[in-house]
Amino acid sequence: MSAVTATIPEDVMKTVQAKPTLRDEGAKLGFRLTLPAQILVLFIAVFPLLMQLYISLTDWSPLSGLGWWSAWSLWNNFANYTDLAADARFWSALKRTAIVMIICVPAEFLLGLALATLFADEFPGKRVFYSILLMPMMVVPAVAGYMFFMLFQSGGPVNDILSAVSGFPVTIAWLSDPTLALIAVMLADIWQWTPLMFLILLAGLVGVPEDQIKAATLLGANPWQRFVTIVLPKMKTIIIIALAIRVIENFKIFDTLYIMTGGGPGVATETISVYIYKLTTQDLIWGYVAAIALAILIVLSIAAVFAMKRMARTREVTA
Amino acid sequence: MSDMIRMSRRRLLASGGKAAVLVAAAGIAPKFIRPSRAYAADALAPGMIGGPTGFDGSERYQYGPDTPEGRAIEAAKAMKGAGKAPAKIVLGLSDGSIGQLTQPFPAGAPSIKDLWEKETGIPLEIVGVPNGQEFTKTMQDISTKGGAYDIYAVEWNRLGDLAETGGILKLDDFVAQYKPEWDDPERGYVNGAKGVSLLNQYRGSTYGVSLDGDFQTWVYRIDLFGAAAEKKAFSDKHGYELAPPRTWKQHDEIAAFFQRPDKGLFGSTDLRNQGWGYTNWYQRYVSMASPNQFLFDDTGKPLINSEQGVAATNEYIASLAHHSPDAISWGWPEQYGNFAKGGAAMTCAFSNLPKFLDNAGNKDSAVTGKIGSMLPPGREIDGKLISRSVLWLNLSASVSSQAKNPEACYLFLQWLGSSRIYAWMTANPGGYFDPFRLSDFSDRLVRQTYHAYHMDVVRETVARTVPTINYPGATAFHNALDENLVAALTKAKTAEQAMVDTEAEWKKIARRTGEEKLLEAIKTNKEAWPTVLDPIS
């Protein structure tokens, strides 16, 4: 059999190609319908970002007596960015934020997981303990800060307990010592947010299929093996969510810390949020604050992209 | 202010302050409950057009038509009559000060608020602002164009910052028209026109009306200083008489002598915390030269990174040895509470400390009848004693650029800040506004509330008081100094490094603020510094 070929004239071909498909029509209609919303989103998201970039290149502040649109007259040749690169206080605040995060989040996770494991089974008084355990999370962070401020006074309950235990008077000035103040702040954060970890992980734990656990038990797996090979993999997504929530929240740690120490003594407990807050509301150097905020946004965006890529790769491998 | 406060420390400050105020009010008010001696229930003295009535001596606070109060009231009445008055005036005011405007004092008297409303027909709405957050709230209102207040009341040294924002109005025209007589030699501000310039003006124009007298004042325990055993032990050890210290060297020796933490007594508890402590560093620093060791020279160059700056910082650090172990986290509620318990031999605080603590009505105070006042310690230079205090916090009121009727707001402030009404208000133990006018120091009611022994010393302290920074960027300048000083206190930095870093920060702030603007403000600020030199005796 010979192949029959037909030549389609070029002009016909063009007409066929140019004729909009139904899909194209739908896309255009969709675009037109969503255009107002897209413009609004663009305005809400992009305009402030551009404005921030513009302000960050100037020495503008509310003290300048100029409207932000006139900030160009205070152009400072990228001085905010060179200042930022050499700002030891900024870098130490960033480092401190990372330290708090690296210590608090794993501590909250491990404690939360341990408690969730305990609460996965029934036991007498479970409901009561459950309510008690969730209470710190319900305390307003400012109140929690004040509570811990009082607890850690040199004549406060913490030292009283230590005195009773050790048998000699303990008068540690917790909040006046740079290292101890940071420890006190981290203890407050762990106390307040472990319950959230516990709650999320408990939800994940009770969602693990019971039949798989039973099957593993029948096959002779011990509790640790069951936990590592079945429970943890099944909880992977919820663990990532829990950790992500706490990492993001912890990066923004403010209320409790500010009330306990105000970032002090000196700047010994100053995290990035506290530093930015002080510069914004007290020093009023908004051009510089804009530069800091942009720098942080860029760093966090890069970190988020890397994290998401890694998660996507993990999912592909798992699939 | 720092902080309060920072604070929450701020909450502690507010609640502690309120408690002290209530206790004090309960204790002092009965002194004045003498209805039988009231001047006349509802009558003004002959020739008077307004003022409080209903208590003994109320005529002292009444005013005729040709007085600052009278002119303000008449103009406000005329405005009301012409239908041009605002529906209300909204005053944003620290929580701790509201009582002095809303609580009648003494018994039988109206409150300040009631009197204003009765005489002018213009309602006054007072919106509480948390102590320590006055500037933040004000800046929020200005930058968001919120228009929540017609009048702001913030620390006096923020006037420069607020004026530069354009958020408060220049009041020069109103001042010229209504003549507040702030520089009156009998009833006006201490140091006359210089005092007015310091408290109410920025770069030569009036932007505020002072409503406070936060000249930091030193007090000591007369029972400890007067105890024969203590006197003997001290003179045996140091070779001179135990008495209120005249120099910083004496102060530090006396403080060390009384430092007995095991007995619940600290030598000297002038604050060392963030937000407040640096004002006590100021006192040591500015007395390092005659007549003053300035913060900046005439070209705007910072002078703190110097031999004097390092020496003052080293002294400041060493002074922790005769303080509470919690010194770095103590705010003034802890300071007042400790002094009330008899926990300190000396301290430096607002001038209201004896009002609250040397007070028979305050059952929580163990030092009633045991407090004495003294001038700030100083230094001997060229055969004279340089003794300096510092003006710190001190609320000033300003008219918002968003005020519906700026003139009515100014008239209210002129009336409130004038000698008769202010003396009557500051005598009221229901709040934090302290005496600062010449007429306050001699006023009978004020002297009863604050104690005569204290008022005389406060007046002399005012004459030796240096202003804190009040240039644009004041908060940033202070924060840089404050944070570096705390770093030095906590041994995170050496005194030398703290001064180097502060200087670097200050230069950066100056660049951002604008050097030209600063130079003018520095020059004006310097003109208000004291020149009093005391004899060495």
Chai-1 contact restraints between the chains, C-beta under 6 A:
chainA,res_idxA,chainB,res_idxB,connection_type,confidence,min_distance_angstrom,max_distance_angstrom,comment,restraint_id
A,D59,B,R512,contact,1.0,0.0,6.0,A-B,restraint_1
A,P62,B,S143,contact,1.0,0.0,6.0,A-B,restraint_2
A,P62,B,T165,contact,1.0,0.0,6.0,A-B,restraint_3
A,L63,B,D161,contact,1.0,0.0,6.0,A-B,restraint_4
A,L63,B,E164,contact,1.0,0.0,6.0,A-B,restraint_5
A,L63,B,T165,contact,1.0,0.0,6.0,A-B,restraint_6
A,L63,B,P472,contact,1.0,0.0,6.0,A-B,restraint_7
A,G65,B,E164,contact,1.0,0.0,6.0,A-B,restraint_8
A,G65,B,G166,contact,1.0,0.0,6.0,A-B,restraint_9
A,Y146,B,S8,contact,1.0,0.0,6.0,A-B,restraint_10
A,S154,B,P325,contact,1.0,0.0,6.0,A-B,restraint_11
A,S154,B,D326,contact,1.0,0.0,6.0,A-B,restraint_12
A,T171,B,P325,contact,1.0,0.0,6.0,A-B,restraint_13
A,A173,B,P325,contact,1.0,0.0,6.0,A-B,restraint_14
A,A173,B,D326,contact,1.0,0.0,6.0,A-B,restraint_15
A,L175,B,S329,contact,1.0,0.0,6.0,A-B,restraint_16
A,S176,B,D326,contact,1.0,0.0,6.0,A-B,restraint_17
A,S176,B,I328,contact,1.0,0.0,6.0,A-B,restraint_18
A,S176,B,S329,contact,1.0,0.0,6.0,A-B,restraint_19
A,P178,B,T490,contact,1.0,0.0,6.0,A-B,restraint_20
A,P178,B,A492,contact,1.0,0.0,6.0,A-B,restraint_21
A,I259,B,M7,contact,1.0,0.0,6.0,A-B,restraint_22
A,I259,B,S8,contact,1.0,0.0,6.0,A-B,restraint_23
A,G262,B,R6,contact,1.0,0.0,6.0,A-B,restraint_24
A,G262,B,M7,contact,1.0,0.0,6.0,A-B,restraint_25
A,G262,B,Q274,contact,1.0,0.0,6.0,A-B,restraint_26
A,G264,B,Q274,contact,1.0,0.0,6.0,A-B,restraint_27
A,G264,B,V486,contact,1.0,0.0,6.0,A-B,restraint_28
A,P265,B,I328,contact,1.0,0.0,6.0,A-B,restraint_29
A,P265,B,V486,contact,1.0,0.0,6.0,A-B,restraint_30
A,P265,B,T490,contact,1.0,0.0,6.0,A-B,restraint_31
A,G266,B,E483,contact,1.0,0.0,6.0,A-B,restraint_32
A,G266,B,V486,contact,1.0,0.0,6.0,A-B,restraint_33
A,G266,B,A487,contact,1.0,0.0,6.0,A-B,restraint_34
A,G266,B,T490,contact,1.0,0.0,6.0,A-B,restraint_35
A,G266,B,A492,contact,1.0,0.0,6.0,A-B,restraint_36
A,V267,B,E483,contact,1.0,0.0,6.0,A-B,restraint_37
A,T281,B,T136,contact,1.0,0.0,6.0,A-B,restraint_38
A,Q282,B,T475,contact,1.0,0.0,6.0,A-B,restraint_39
A,Q282,B,N479,contact,1.0,0.0,6.0,A-B,restraint_40
A,D283,B,T475,contact,1.0,0.0,6.0,A-B,restraint_41
A,D283,B,A476,contact,1.0,0.0,6.0,A-B,restraint_42
A,D283,B,N479,contact,1.0,0.0,6.0,A-B,restraint_43
A,I285,B,R512,contact,1.0,0.0,6.0,A-B,restraint_44
